[in-house]
Amino acid sequence: MKVAQLLETRRENWRLLEQLCNRMENRGKRSLRPAEMTRFASLYRATCADLALADGYQLPEQTVHYLHQLVGRAHNQFYRSRLFDLRGWLRELLHDVPVRLFHDGYFRLALALFWGGFLLSTFLASGYSPLTDFAVAVVGEKGIFDLEQMYNTPVGDRPITGAMAGFYLLNNTSIGLQCFAMGMLFGVGGLFATLFNAIFLGTIFGHMSKVPQADNFFNFVTAHGPFELTAVVLSAAAGMRLGFALVDTRGLTRAAALRRAGNEAMPIMGAAMVLFGLAALIEAFISPSALPYAIKAGVSIVSAVMLLFYFLVLGTRGNEPSAT
């Protein structure tokens, strides 16, 4: 049988494939039943072969052009990129992530390490301990001087611009990414990064509580503190999950263990990025404003309550979801 005659016998298959493409383009993949999806895959492969024959044997240009278009349409449906699924994204962020974090030992470890180091260093740098030079030892004399100079100006005199939101977002996110990246050093790097940030930030809070610039300092940091500090802890916990997966593979190969840990860690990093974004908006538009301190403290309290609701209320609604 000649190639032209062979291809003529395939026209019914082309017509069926075209019909399935029309359905998928209009109503999506889910409009096809499993058997129809299998049939679609078979017709797609067969039409690819028909196109190769038609092109190789230089059949009429009209036929080749038609098959090119049909194969292209089928390819776009068969390998179509996943569109942004808002419902799925919200379910992940508001259900799976808090439940996973509630059962996450790495998150608890990062939380205990951060706040333990933060509160201890705050106390040691606040002047109530015998270690009078603790802040200088941690931050350095120049760092202390620069910090005090930074908050000499009353908060209400600082500019409020949208560009500052981008600056704060970039700066805060870079800290989170550093904690995340350090965590991948077999988990130990994450422990170090968490403790380092806790001691450094706690020392700053403790030192600034006893200097004349204390009011300016707390007027600026109070509102955005809960979101920003929690995002740092989340980033460290996500990184440690990846790092410790290389040490305890749970019977998997290291590559498989890393993929599994990555599937669990990435949504947590997504939640951290959301918190960094919220902190940046508050830091750019509320923290430097001339609003009364009571309002800024109220923003901080509301933020803390939202975080407690997210981790404790939403986190207790089910069992820990498995990684996909």
SERO-4910 file (N, C-alpha, C, O; in steps of 0.05 Angstrom, whole numbers):
BEGIN
 pado doro    nc1    nc2    nc3   cac1   cac2   cac3    cc1    cc2    cc3    oc1    oc2    oc3
  Met    A     17    -24      0      0      0      0     18     25      0     37     26     15
  Lys    A     11     44    -17     26     69    -18     22     85      8      2     82     22
  Val    A     42    102     14     40    118     38     16    136     38      2    139     58
  Ala    A     10    148     15    -14    166     13    -39    151     19    -57    161     33
  Gln    A    -41    126      9    -65    110     15    -66    102     44    -88    102     56
  Leu    A    -43     96     56    -42     89     84    -51    112    102    -67    108    120
  Leu    A    -42    136     95    -50    159    111    -80    165    108    -93    175    127
  Glu    A    -91    159     84   -119    164     80   -136    147    100   -157    155    109
  Thr    A   -126    123    106   -140    105    124   -139    116    153   -154    106    170
  Arg    A   -121    135    158   -118    146    185   -134    171    190   -134    181    212
  Arg    A   -148    180    170   -163    205    173   -184    204    195   -188    224    209
  Glu    A   -196    181    200   -215    178    221   -202    183    248   -214    195    266
  Asn    A   -177    172    251   -162    177    276   -156    206    280   -158    217    303
  Trp    A   -149    220    258   -144    248    261   -168    264    270   -167    282    286
  Arg    A   -191    256    258   -216    269    265   -223    265    295   -231    283    308
  Leu    A   -218    240    305   -224    235    333   -205    251    351   -213    261    372
  Leu    A   -179    252    343   -160    267    359   -167    297    359   -164    310    380
  Glu    A   -177    307    337   -185    335    335   -209    340    353   -210    361    366
  Gln    A   -227    322    355   -250    325    372   -242    325    402   -252    342    417
  Leu    A   -224    307    409   -214    307    437   -199    332    444   -201    342    466
  Cys    A   -183    343    424   -169    368    429   -189    391    433   -185    408    451
  Asn    A   -211    391    418   -231    412    421   -243    411    449   -246    431    462
  Arg    A   -249    386    458   -261    383    485   -241    393    507   -249    407    525
  Met    A   -216    385    504   -196    393    524   -191    423    524   -187    435    545
  Glu    A   -191    435    501   -186    463    499   -209    479    511   -205    501    522
  Asn    A   -233    469    508   -257    483    518   -263    477    547   -272    495    562
  Arg    A   -259    452    555   -268    444    582   -246    432    599   -251    425    622
  Gly    A   -221    431    589   -199    421    605   -196    391    604   -213    376    594
  Lys    A   -173    381    615   -167    353    615   -188    336    631   -194    313    624
  Arg    A   -198    349    652   -217    334    669   -243    326    655   -258    311    665
  Ser    A   -247    338    632   -272    331    617   -270    304    604   -290    292    596
  Leu    A   -246    293    602   -242    266    591   -242    245    612   -231    248    634
  Arg    A   -256    223    607   -256    200    624   -229    186    622   -215    190    602
  Pro    A   -221    169    641   -195    156    639   -191    141    613   -169    142    602
  Ala    A   -212    127    604   -209    112    579   -204    130    555   -189    124    537
  Glu    A   -218    154    556   -214    173    534   -186    185    535   -175    192    514
  Met    A   -176    189    559   -149    200    562   -129    181    551   -109    189    538
  Thr    A   -133    155    556   -115    135    545   -117    134    514    -97    132    500
  Arg    A   -141    136    504   -146    137    475   -132    162    463   -120    160    442
  Phe    A   -134    184    477   -122    209    467    -91    205    465    -80    214    445
  Ala    A    -79    193    485    -50    189    484    -42    171    460    -22    176    447
  Ser    A    -58    151    456    -53    132    434    -56    146    407    -39    143    389
  Leu    A    -77    162    404    -81    176    379    -59    197    374    -51    202    352
  Tyr    A    -50    210    396    -29    230    393     -3    217    383     10    228    365
  Arg    A      5    194    394     29    181    385     27    172    356     45    174    341
  Ala    A      3    161    349     -1    152    322      0    175    302     11    172    280
  Thr    A    -11    198    310    -11    221    292     17    232    288     24    242    267
  Cys    A     33    231    309     61    239    307     76    222    286     91    232    270
  Ala    A     70    196    286     82    178    266     71    184    238     86    184    219
  Asp    A     45    190    236     34    198    210     47    223    199     52    226    175
  Leu    A     52    243    217     65    267    208     93    262    198    101    274    178
  Ala    A    107    244    211    134    238    202    133    225    174    150    231    157
  Leu    A    114    207    170    111    194    143    104    215    122    116    216    101
  Ala    A     84    232    129     75    252    109     97    271    102    100    279     79
  Asp    A    113    279    122    134    298    117    157    284    102    169    296     84
  Gly    A    163    259    109    185    245     97    180    238     68    198    239     51
  Tyr    A    155    232     61    149    225     34    137    248     18    127    244     -4
  Gln    A    140    272     29    132    296     15    104    295      3    100    300    -21
  Leu    A     85    288     20     57    288     12     48    317      9     62    335     16
  Pro    A     24    321     -1     14    348     -6     18    366     18     14    358     41
  Glu    A     26    391     12     32    410     34      9    415     52     12    420     76
  Gln    A    -16    414     41    -40    418     57    -42    397     79    -49    403    101
  Thr    A    -37    371     72    -39    349     91    -17    352    113    -23    349    136
  Val    A      7    358    104     29    362    124     23    385    143     27    382    167
  His    A     13    406    132      7    430    149    -15    423    169    -14    431    192
  Tyr    A    -36    408    160    -58    400    177    -47    383    200    -55    387    223
  Leu    A    -30    363    194    -19    346    214     -1    361    234     -1    355    258
  His    A     14    380    224     31    396    241     14    411    262     20    411    286
  Gln    A     -8    423    252    -26    437    270    -39    418    291    -41    425    314
  Leu    A    -47    395    281    -61    376    299    -42    365    320    -49    364    344
  Val    A    -18    358    312      2    348    331      9    370    351     13    365    375
  Gly    A     12    395    342     18    417    360     -4    421    380      2    426    404
  Arg    A    -29    420    371    -52    423    390    -52    401    411    -55    405    435
  Ala    A    -48    376    401    -48    353    419    -24    355    439    -27    348    462
  His    A     -1    363    429     22    366    446     17    386    468     24    381    491
  Asn    A      5    409    461     -1    429    481    -20    419    503    -18    428    526
  Gln    A    -38    402    495    -57    391    515    -44    368    531    -49    366    555
  Phe    A    -27    353    518    -15    330    532      6    339    551      9    327    573
  Tyr    A     21    359    544     43    369    561     38    397    571     56    412    577
  Arg    A     13    405    572      6    432    580     17    438    608     15    421    625
  Ser    A     27    463    611     37    471    637     14    474    657     -8    480    649
  Arg    A     20    469    683      0    472    703     -6    501    708     13    517    714
  Leu    A    -31    509    707    -38    536    712    -38    540    743    -39    521    758
  Phe    A    -36    566    750    -36    572    779    -63    563    791    -84    573    782
  Asp    A    -62    546    810    -86    535    823    -90    550    850    -78    542    870
  Leu    A   -106    571    850   -110    587    874   -121    570    896   -113    572    919
  Arg    A   -141    553    890   -154    537    911   -134    517    923   -133    514    947
  Gly    A   -118    505    906    -98    486    916    -77    500    932    -67    489    952
  Trp    A    -69    524    923    -48    539    937    -58    547    965    -43    545    984
  Leu    A    -83    556    966    -94    564    992    -97    540   1011    -93    542   1035
  Arg    A   -105    517    999   -107    493   1016    -80    486   1027    -78    479   1051
  Glu    A    -60    487   1011    -33    481   1020    -24    500   1042    -14    491   1063
  Leu    A    -29    526   1038    -19    546   1057    -35    546   1083    -24    550   1104
  Leu    A    -62    542   1080    -79    545   1104    -87    519   1117    -98    519   1139
  His    A    -80    496   1104    -87    471   1117    -62    453   1120    -54    446   1142
  Asp    A    -49    446   1098    -27    427   1099     -3    438   1114      9    424   1131
  Val    A      4    463   1109     29    474   1122     25    477   1152     43    468   1167
  Pro    A      4    489   1162      2    491   1192      0    463   1205     11    459   1227
  Val    A    -14    444   1193    -15    417   1204     12    405   1205     20    392   1225
  Arg    A     27    407   1183     54    396   1182     72    409   1202     88    395   1216
  Leu    A     70    436   1205     87    450   1224     80    442   1253     98    440   1270
  Phe    A     55    437   1258     47    429   1285     60    403   1294     66    399   1317
  His    A     65    385   1274     77    359   1280    107    359   1273    120    338   1275
  Asp    A    118    382   1266    145    383   1255    166    386   1278    167    407   1290
  Gly    A    182    366   1282    202    367   1303    224    388   1297    235    400   1315
  Tyr    A    230    392   1271    250    412   1264    240    440   1270    256    457   1278
  Phe    A    215    445   1265    204    471   1271    205    476   1301    211    498   1310
  Arg    A    198    456   1317    199    459   1346    227    464   1355    232    481   1373
  Leu    A    246    450   1344    274    454   1351    283    482   1344    296    495   1360
  Ala    A    277    491   1319    284    518   1311    271    539   1329    283    559   1336
  Leu    A    246    534   1336    231    553   1353    244    555   1380    248    577   1391
  Ala    A    250    532   1393    262    532   1419    290    544   1419    297    560   1436
  Leu    A    305    538   1398    332    548   1396    332    578   1392    348    592   1405
  Phe    A    315    588   1375    314    616   1369    305    632   1393    319    651   1401
  Trp    A    282    626   1403    272    642   1425    287    638   1451    289    657   1467
  Gly    A    299    615   1455    316    611   1478    341    628   1476    348    642   1495
  Gly    A    354    628   1453    378    645   1449    371    674   1449    386    691   1459
  Phe    A    348    681   1437    340    709   1435    335    721   1463    346    742   1470
  Leu    A    319    707   1480    312    717   1506    337    717   1525    340    736   1540
  Leu    A    354    697   1523    378    697   1539    397    720   1532    407    733   1550
  Ser    A    401    724   1506    420    745   1498    407    772   1504    422    791   1510
  Thr    A    381    775   1502    368    800   1510    373    807   1539    379    830   1546
  Phe    A    371    787   1555    376    791   1584    405    798   1589    411    816   1605
  Leu    A    424    783   1576    452    788   1581    461    815   1571    480    827   1582
  Ala    A    448    826   1551    456    852   1540    440    875   1551    445    898   1545
  Ser    A    421    870   1569    403    891   1579    414    906   1603    402    926   1611
  Gly    A    436    897   1614    448    911   1637    439    899   1663    449    908   1684
  Tyr    A    422    879   1663    414    866   1688    431    842   1695    427    829   1715
  Ser    A    451    836   1678    469    814   1683    497    824   1689    503    848   1682
  Pro    A    514    808   1701    542    817   1706    559    820   1681    581    832   1683
  Leu    A    549    811   1658    565    813   1633    560    840   1620    544    842   1602
  Thr    A    574    860   1630    569    887   1621    578    892   1592    568    909   1579
  Asp    A    598    876   1583    608    880   1556    597    859   1536    608    855   1514
  Phe    A    575    847   1543    564    826   1526    556    837   1498    563    824   1478
  Ala    A    543    860   1497    534    871   1472    558    878   1454    557    874   1430
  Val    A    579    889   1466    603    896   1451    616    871   1440    626    871   1417
  Ala    A    616    850   1455    629    825   1446    614    813   1423    626    800   1406
  Val    A    587    816   1422    571    804   1401    570    822   1376    575    812   1354
  Val    A    564    847   1380    559    865   1358    584    881   1350    587    888   1327
  Gly    A    601    886   1369    625    902   1364    620    931   1371    597    941   1370
  Glu    A    641    945   1378    638    974   1385    627    990   1362    610   1007   1367
  Lys    A    637    986   1338    627   1001   1315    598    995   1310    582   1012   1304
  Gly    A    591    969   1313    563    961   1308    545    974   1328    523    983   1321
  Ile    A    554    976   1354    538    989   1374    535   1019   1368    513   1030   1370
  Phe    A    557   1031   1360    556   1060   1353    537   1065   1330    520   1083   1331
  Asp    A    539   1049   1308    522   1053   1285    493   1048   1292    475   1063   1282
  Leu    A    488   1029   1309    460   1023   1317    448   1046   1332    425   1054   1327
  Glu    A    463   1057   1351    452   1080   1366    448   1105   1349    429   1120   1353
  Gln    A    466   1108   1330    464   1131   1311    439   1128   1293    426   1148   1287
  Met    A    434   1103   1286    411   1098   1268    385   1106   1280    366   1115   1266
  Tyr    A    383   1104   1307    357   1110   1320    358   1136   1336    343   1140   1355
  Asn    A    377   1154   1329    377   1180   1341    353   1197   1332    343   1214   1346
  Thr    A    345   1192   1307    323   1207   1295    296   1195   1303    292   1171   1301
  Pro    A    277   1212   1312    251   1201   1318    238   1187   1294    242   1194   1271
  Val    A    223   1166   1300    212   1149   1279    194   1164   1260    195   1159   1236
  Gly    A    179   1183   1269    160   1197   1252    173   1214   1231    160   1223   1212
  Asp    A    199   1219   1234    214   1235   1214    224   1219   1191    236   1230   1173
  Arg    A    221   1193   1192    231   1176   1170    213   1176   1146    188   1179   1149
  Pro    A    224   1174   1122    206   1174   1098    190   1149   1096    200   1127   1103
  Ile    A    166   1151   1085    149   1128   1080    144   1126   1050    130   1142   1039
  Thr    A    157   1106   1037    154   1103   1008    150   1074   1002    158   1056   1017
  Gly    A    138   1069    978    135   1041    969    162   1028    964    164   1004    966
  Ala    A    182   1044    956    208   1032    950    220   1020    975    234   1000    973
  Met    A    214   1031    998    225   1019   1023    213    992   1029    226    975   1040
  Ala    A    188    988   1020    176    961   1023    192    940   1008    198    918   1018
  Gly    A    200    947    983    217    929    967    244    925    980    254    903    980
  Phe    A    256    946    991    282    943   1005    280    925   1028    296    907   1032
  Tyr    A    259    929   1045    256    912   1069    251    883   1061    261    865   1074
  Leu    A    234    879   1040    228    852   1032    254    838   1022    258    815   1029
  Leu    A    270    852   1007    295    840    997    314    834   1020    326    813   1021
  Asn    A    316    853   1039    334    849   1061    325    826   1079    341    808   1087
  Asn    A    299    826   1086    288    805   1103    290    777   1090    297    757   1103
  Thr    A    283    776   1064    283    751   1050    311    740   1048    315    716   1049
  Ser    A    331    758   1045    359    748   1043    367    735   1069    382    715   1069
  Ile    A    358    745   1092    364    732   1118    351    704   1119    363    685   1127
  Gly    A    325    703   1110    312    677   1110    325    657   1092    328    633   1099
  Leu    A    333    666   1068    347    648   1049    374    638   1060    382    616   1055
  Gln    A    388    656   1075    413    648   1087    408    625   1107    423    606   1108
  Cys    A    388    629   1124    381    608   1144    373    582   1130    381    561   1139
  Phe    A    358    585   1109    349    561   1094    373    547   1081    376    522   1083
  Ala    A    391    562   1069    414    550   1056    433    538   1076    444    516   1071
  Met    A    437    551   1098    455    540   1119    444    513   1130    459    495   1137
  Gly    A    417    512   1131    405    487   1141    411    463   1124    411    440   1134
  Met    A    417    467   1098    423    445   1081    451    433   1086    458    413   1074
  Leu    A    467    446   1103    493    435   1110    489    414   1131    498    417   1154
  Phe    A    476    392   1123    471    369   1141    457    377   1167    460    363   1187
  Gly    A    441    398   1166    425    406   1189    441    423   1209    430    440   1222
  Val    A    467    417   1212    483    431   1232    485    461   1225    485    478   1243
  Gly    A    488    467   1199    489    495   1191    464    510   1199    465    533   1206
  Gly    A    441    497   1197    416    509   1205    415    515   1235    405    536   1243
  Leu    A    425    497   1251    427    502   1280    444    526   1286    437    543   1302
  Phe    A    467    528   1272    485    550   1276    472    576   1267    473    596   1282
  Ala    A    459    577   1243    446    601   1233    424    610   1251    421    634   1256
  Thr    A    408    591   1261    386    599   1279    397    611   1305    387    632   1314
  Leu    A    417    598   1317    427    608   1342    442    635   1338    440    652   1355
  Phe    A    456    637   1316    470    662   1310    451    686   1308    455    707   1321
  Asn    A    430    682   1292    410    704   1289    396    710   1315    390    733   1321
  Ala    A    390    689   1331    377    693   1356    394    710   1375    384    729   1388
  Ile    A    420    703   1377    438    717   1395    442    746   1385    442    765   1401
  Phe    A    446    749   1359    452    776   1348    427    794   1352    430    817   1362
  Leu    A    404    784   1345    380    801   1347    373    806   1376    365    828   1384
  Gly    A    375    785   1393    369    789   1421    388    808   1434    379    824   1452
  Thr    A    413    808   1426    433    827   1437    425    855   1430    427    874   1447
  Ile    A    417    860   1405    408    886   1397    384    896   1413    384    919   1423
  Phe    A    364    879   1417    341    886   1432    349    893   1461    340    912   1473
  Gly    A    366    876   1472    374    880   1500    390    906   1504    385    921   1523
  His    A    409    911   1486    425    935   1488    408    960   1484    410    980   1499
  Met    A    390    960   1464    375    984   1458    354    990   1480    344   1012   1481
  Ser    A    348    971   1496    329    975   1518    340    993   1540    325   1004   1556
  Lys    A    366    997   1540    378   1013   1563    391   1039   1553    404   1052   1569
  Val    A    388   1046   1528    401   1070   1518    380   1092   1514    356   1086   1513
  Pro    A    388   1117   1511    368   1139   1507    351   1136   1482    329   1146   1480
  Gln    A    362   1121   1462    347   1117   1437    326   1095   1439    315   1087   1419
  Ala    A    321   1085   1463    303   1061   1466    275   1066   1455    264   1049   1441
  Asp    A    264   1090   1461    237   1095   1451    236   1095   1421    217   1084   1409
  Asn    A    256   1108   1408    256   1108   1378    259   1079   1367    246   1072   1348
  Phe    A    276   1063   1380    280   1036   1371    255   1019   1373    246   1007   1353
  Phe    A    243   1018   1396    219   1001   1399    195   1012   1384    177    997   1377
  Asn    A    195   1038   1380    173   1050   1364    175   1040   1335    154   1038   1322
  Phe    A    199   1034   1327    202   1024   1299    199    994   1296    186    985   1277
  Val    A    210    978   1315    211    949   1310    186    934   1321    182    911   1313
  Thr    A    171    946   1338    149    931   1351    129    920   1332    121    897   1334
  Ala    A    120    936   1313     97    928   1296    104    904   1278     88    886   1276
  His    A    127    904   1265    133    883   1246    148    860   1258    153    840   1244
  Gly    A    156    861   1283    172    841   1295    161    812   1294    176    794   1286
  Pro    A    136    808   1302    126    780   1302    127    766   1275    136    743   1274
  Phe    A    119    779   1254    120    766   1228    148    761   1219    155    739   1208
  Glu    A    166    781   1223    193    778   1213    208    756   1228    222    740   1215
  Leu    A    207    756   1254    222    737   1270    211    708   1265    227    689   1264
  Thr    A    185    706   1262    174    679   1257    182    669   1230    186    645   1227
  Ala    A    184    687   1210    193    678   1184    221    668   1184    228    649   1170
  Val    A    238    680   1201    266    671   1203    266    642   1214    281    625   1205
  Val    A    249    637   1234    248    610   1246    238    590   1226    249    568   1224
  Leu    A    217    597   1210    207    579   1190    228    573   1169    231    550   1160
  Ser    A    244    593   1161    264    588   1141    285    569   1151    294    551   1137
  Ala    A    293    573   1176    313    555   1188    303    526   1190    317    507   1185
  Ala    A    278    523   1198    266    497   1201    264    483   1174    269    459   1172
  Ala    A    257    497   1153    255    485   1126    282    476   1117    285    455   1105
  Gly    A    303    493   1121    330    485   1114    340    461   1129    353    443   1118
  Met    A    334    460   1155    343    437   1171    329    411   1162    341    390   1163
  Arg    A    305    413   1153    291    389   1143    306    377   1120    309    353   1118
  Leu    A    316    394   1102    332    385   1079    359    374   1088    367    352   1079
  Gly    A    372    388   1106    398    380   1115    398    354   1130    415    337   1125
  Phe    A    380    351   1149    379    326   1164    369    303   1148    374    280   1155
  Ala    A    355    308   1125    347    286   1107    371    273   1095    370    250   1087
  Leu    A    393    288   1092    418    276   1081    432    258   1102    448    241   1095
  Val    A    425    263   1128    438    247   1149    420    222   1155    430    200   1156
  Asp    A    394    227   1159    375    205   1165    357    202   1141    337    217   1138
  Thr    A    364    184   1123    349    181   1098    324    164   1101    308    162   1082
  Arg    A    320    152   1125    296    135   1130    294    112   1110    272    105   1100
  Gly    A    317    101   1103    317     77   1085    317     84   1056    319     66   1039
  Leu    A    315    110   1049    316    117   1021    344    124   1012    362    128   1029
  Thr    A    348    127    986    373    138    977    374    167    984    353    179    989
  Arg    A    398    179    985    400    207    993    385    225    973    373    244    981
  Ala    A    386    218    948    372    234    928    342    233    933    328    253    932
  Ala    A    331    209    938    303    206    943    295    219    969    273    232    971
  Ala    A    312    217    989    306    230   1015    306    260   1012    289    274   1024
  Leu    A    324    270    995    325    299    991    301    309    976    290    331    982
  Arg    A    291    293    956    267    301    941    243    301    960    227    319    959
  Arg    A    241    281    977    218    279    995    219    303   1015    198    316   1019
  Ala    A    242    309   1026    245    331   1044    239    358   1030    228    376   1042
  Gly    A    248    360   1005    243    384    990    213    389    986    204    412    988
  Asn    A    198    368    980    169    370    977    156    380   1002    135    394   1002
  Glu    A    167    373   1025    156    381   1051    166    409   1059    151    424   1072
  Ala    A    190    416   1050    202    441   1059    193    465   1042    190    487   1053
  Met    A    188    461   1016    182    484    999    156    499   1007    156    523   1007
  Pro    A    134    485   1014    111    500   1023    116    515   1049    105    537   1053
  Ile    A    134    505   1067    141    519   1091    156    545   1084    151    566   1096
  Met    A    174    543   1065    188    567   1056    169    586   1043    172    611   1045
  Gly    A    148    576   1029    128    593   1018    113    609   1040    108    633   1036
  Ala    A    107    596   1062     94    609   1084    113    630   1096    104    652   1104
  Ala    A    139    624   1097    159    643   1107    160    668   1089    162    690   1099
  Met    A    159    663   1063    160    686   1045    135    704   1048    137    728   1046
  Val    A    112    692   1053     88    708   1058     91    725   1083     84    749   1083
  Leu    A    103    713   1104    107    729   1129    128    751   1124    125    773   1135
  Phe    A    149    744   1109    169    765   1103    155    788   1087    161    812   1092
  Gly    A    137    781   1069    124    802   1054    106    819   1072    106    844   1069
  Leu    A     91    807   1090     74    822   1108     91    839   1127     84    862   1132
  Ala    A    113    829   1136    131    844   1153    142    868   1138    145    890   1150
  Ala    A    149    864   1113    160    886   1097    140    909   1093    147    932   1095
  Leu    A    115    901   1089     94    922   1086     90    938   1111     88    962   1111
  Ile    A     90    924   1134     86    937   1160    111    955   1165    108    977   1175
  Glu    A    135    944   1159    160    958   1165    162    983   1147    175   1003   1155
  Ala    A    150    983   1124    152   1006   1106    131   1027   1111    137   1051   1108
  Phe    A    107   1019   1119     85   1038   1121     75   1044   1149     63   1065   1154
  Ile    A     79   1026   1168     69   1030   1195     92   1036   1215     90   1055   1230
  Ser    A    113   1019   1214    135   1023   1233    147   1051   1232    152   1062   1254
  Pro    A    153   1063   1209    165   1089   1209    146   1113   1211    154   1136   1210
  Ser    A    120   1107   1214    100   1128   1214     99   1142   1242    111   1132   1261
  Ala    A     84   1163   1243     81   1178   1268     57   1168   1284     48   1182   1302
  Leu    A     47   1145   1277     24   1134   1292     32   1130   1321     55   1125   1327
  Pro    A     13   1132   1339     19   1128   1368     30   1100   1372     23   1081   1358
  Tyr    A     47   1097   1392     59   1071   1398     37   1050   1405     41   1027   1399
  Ala    A     16   1059   1417     -5   1040   1424    -17   1026   1400    -23   1002   1401
  Ile    A    -19   1040   1378    -29   1028   1353     -9   1008   1342    -17    986   1333
  Lys    A     16   1015   1343     37    997   1333     39    972   1351     42    950   1341
  Ala    A     36    976   1377     35    953   1395     10    935   1389     11    911   1391
  Gly    A    -12    948   1382    -36    934   1375    -32    917   1350    -41    894   1349
  Val    A    -18    928   1330    -12    913   1306      5    889   1313      1    867   1302
  Ser    A     24    892   1331     41    870   1339     25    849   1353     30    825   1349
  Ile    A      7    857   1370     -9    837   1385    -27    822   1366    -30    798   1368
  Val    A    -40    837   1347    -58    823   1327    -41    804   1311    -51    782   1305
  Ser    A    -17    811   1303      0    794   1287      7    769   1303      6    746   1292
  Ala    A     13    772   1328     20    749   1345     -4    730   1348     -1    706   1348
  Val    A    -28    742   1352    -52    725   1354    -57    710   1328    -65    687   1329
  Met    A    -53    723   1306    -57    710   1280    -37    686   1277    -45    665   1267
  Leu    A    -13    690   1286      7    668   1284     -1    645   1303      2    622   1295
  Leu    A    -10    651   1327    -18    630   1345    -42    615   1334    -43    591   1336
  Phe    A    -61    630   1322    -84    616   1309    -75    598   1286    -85    576   1283
  Tyr    A    -56    608   1270    -46    593   1247    -32    567   1257    -38    545   1246
  Phe    A    -14    569   1276      1    546   1285    -14    527   1303    -11    503   1301
  Leu    A    -31    538   1321    -44    521   1341    -72    512   1333    -79    489   1336
  Val    A    -88    531   1323   -115    524   1315   -116    509   1289   -127    487   1287
  Leu    A   -105    522   1268   -104    508   1242    -87    484   1242    -91    465   1227
  Gly    A    -66    484   1259    -47    462   1259    -58    437   1272    -47    415   1268
  Thr    A    -79    439   1288    -90    415   1302   -115    403   1287   -129    387   1299
  Arg    A   -119    411   1263   -143    402   1249   -141    375   1235   -160    366   1223
  Gly    A   -118    363   1236   -115    337   1222    -87    325   1227    -71    337   1241
  Asn    A    -83    302   1215    -57    289   1218    -38    301   1198    -45    315   1179
  Glu    A    -12    297   1203      9    308   1186      6    298   1157      6    273   1153
  Pro    A      3    315   1137      1    306   1110     27    295   1100     48    304   1108
  Ser    A     25    275   1083     49    263   1071     59    280   1048     44    294   1035
  Ala    A     85    278   1043     96    293   1020     87    280    994     84    255    993
  Thr    A     84    296    974     76    285    948     98    288    928     96    280    905
***
